[in-house]
């Protein structure tokens, strides 16, 4: 049997930072009253949960939902479902109804004034300048 090894101070610090970041990350999934009200207008539980998750991902961490529901932390799904007082937290159903998911995404983007990223010629020139400047340093 292998001897257990003790963590260095640096490793202990990194582990603690990771734990704190996971806790803070979960805090990004607290629904505000107006969002709760929007979700509760929806008739089916999986749509309430999906809408809430899409809103929270976009508003709080600036990203769309992962391409697979399996990539969403179960603790996050459970936390959001609890806030919505849902009996079931079946996000899989929401992913199956992709038309609803897409429609919700468009509504949320409009409400949050989020626009799709567009690569313009001006941006390309700016990026090229940044790369050149970094290569010169």
Order of alpha helices (4+ residues) and beta strands (2+ residues): alpha-alpha-alpha-alpha-alpha-alpha-alpha
